Amino acid sequence: MKITKTEKILSGKFINIFRKFFVTESGKQGLWEYVEYPDPKKRAVAVFAMTKDKEVILERIFRVPRGECTIELPAGSSDQENETEMEAAKRELLEETGFASKEVIQVFEGVLMPGLVNLNIVYFFAPDAEFVGKRGGEDEEEIEVLKVPLDNLVDYILEQSKVTGVADNILGILPILQKKKLI
């Protein structure tokens, strides 16, 4: 496949939208539209945090594009100047949930919706997370903090997925944490 032309369709505050024209090996011409973050070198971070009582910290957050709440891992972007991804993970966990962990371990690097977005994500594990204070978050983030026992996590996610959107990375990171013997 060969990209023949790229056009920027929209320059937004948080995202840019592009259109790429391409030619397949068989000569067929195609078009693909996708979202790009203004600084594609910056990566998103997500935190699988767990309390000493083996409760996983999740959040129910209103998502404007969907017009409803979804259940997700605490996450965000490393968008502060000179902030490492680990610092961003700690900050997002605290801002969104009020929880903090002395230890934060990088677990996995992946891609999010590769057919739509050029965004990479780094997953962290925060063991022994403790509630240290009222969460803050951004004005546009309406967040309810959820604590789900690790032993019931899969059943909880399956049940919740019948009534609301659930981010698939919650269960996607689970076997990696198990393989690395972190949980």
N, C-alpha and C positions, 0 to 999 in steps of 0.2 A: 504494500500500500504506500502511496506517495501523497503527501499533503501538497496541494497546488496553490492554495491561497488561504489567508486568514484575515477575517474582518472583525473588528470590535463593534458590537451592536449597541452596547450600553456600558457606560462608566458610572457605577454607583458608588455610594458611600462605603459599602461593605464588600461588594462583589462587582465583577465585570462579567459581561456576557459576550461570548465570541461565537463566530460561525467559521467553521473550517470546511474547505472544499478539498476533496481528495479523489484519487483515481485508484481503483483496485488493480490487482495483478492481471485480471481479465480485461481491463480497460474500461470498466463501468465507472461512471462519475457519481460521486456521492456528496452529501452535505451532512455535517454534524454540528449541532449547537451545544455549547457547554458553558459552565460557570467557572470562573477563575477568581481566586482571591487576589487582591491587589499585590501582595507580596507572596508569590508562590513558594519562596524559601521558608516562610514561616509555617509551622505545622500545628495542627490541633493537638490538644492533650485531653485524655480521659482518665478518670481515676476509679479503680475498683477498690473502694475503702471498706474496711471491715472492723467492727468494734471488738473489744476483748471478749464480748459475749457471743461472738461469731454471727453478728448481724451485718448484713450488707447495706451500705448507705446508698440509696437511690433517690431520685427526685422526680416528682410529677411537675412538669413545667409547661406553661402555656406556650404553644408555638404558633406564631402569627401565620406562617404559610399554610398550616393545616387548619387553623381556626379552632383548635382544640388542644387539650393537654396530651403530652406523651410522657411515658416513664423512661428515664434515661440514667446513665451514669453521670456523675458530676463531670463537666467538661467545659472546654473553652479553647481559647487560642493563646499562644505565647506572643501577645501583641504589645506587651510593655517593653519600653526601650531597655536594652541590655539584660533582659530577663531570660534565664535559661528555661528550657522546657520543664525541668523538675520544679523550678520555682513557680512557673505558671501552674503546674498541676497542684502544688500546695496552695497557691493563692485561690484557684478556682474552687477547690474543695472547701476551703474556709469561707470564701465569699458566698458560695451558693448554699452551703449546708450548715455552717457553724462548727464543723468538725475539723480536727487537725490530727496529724500523726507525726511522731518524731521521725519515723522511718518511712521513706517513700522509695520504692524500687521500680526502676524501668523494666518493663516486662516484654513489650512487643511493639514493633513499628509496622503499620499497615497503611492501606489506602481506603478512603471513603468513597463509595459510589463512583468507581473509576470511569463509568460511561457518562457521567454527568458533571463531575467536579474534579478539579486538579488538586485536591486536598489530601495530604498525608496526615496520619494521626499517630501519636505515641501514647501507648497505654502504660499506666503506672499502677502499682499495688501499694495501698496504704494500710498496713496491718495495725491493729490496736488503736484505731481512730477513736478520739474522744471529743465529746461536745465541749467546746471551749468558749462559746459565746454566741450571741445572736448573729445569724447570718445576715449578710448584706445583699450582695448581688446588684445587678443593674436595675434601673427603673423599669425597663421593659421586660424584666424576668419575674414572672409570678411563679414562685417555687414552693412546693410542699415537700418537706423532707420525709422520706420513707425509710424505715428500718425493717429489713426482711431477714429472718433467720436463714443462714446459709443452707441448712438442711432442707428448707422449703422453697428455695429460690426458683428452681425450675418450675415447680407446680404453680407458684405465685405468678411467674411471668406468663405461663401458658394460660392461666385463668384470666389475668388482666388483659391479655391480647384479644380476648373475646369482646371486651368493652371499650378499649382505648388503644391508641398507638403505643407500641413498645419498641424501643431501639434494639435491634438485633445484636448489637455488639455486647450487650449484657451477658447473653449466653455464649456469644462467640469467644469471649476472652476466658470464660470459665475453664474449658479444657486445657488451655495454656497455663493458667495458674495451677491447675492440678498436676500437669506434667512437670512443671518446675518445682512441685512440692511446696508451694507457697500457701495453699489451703488444703 
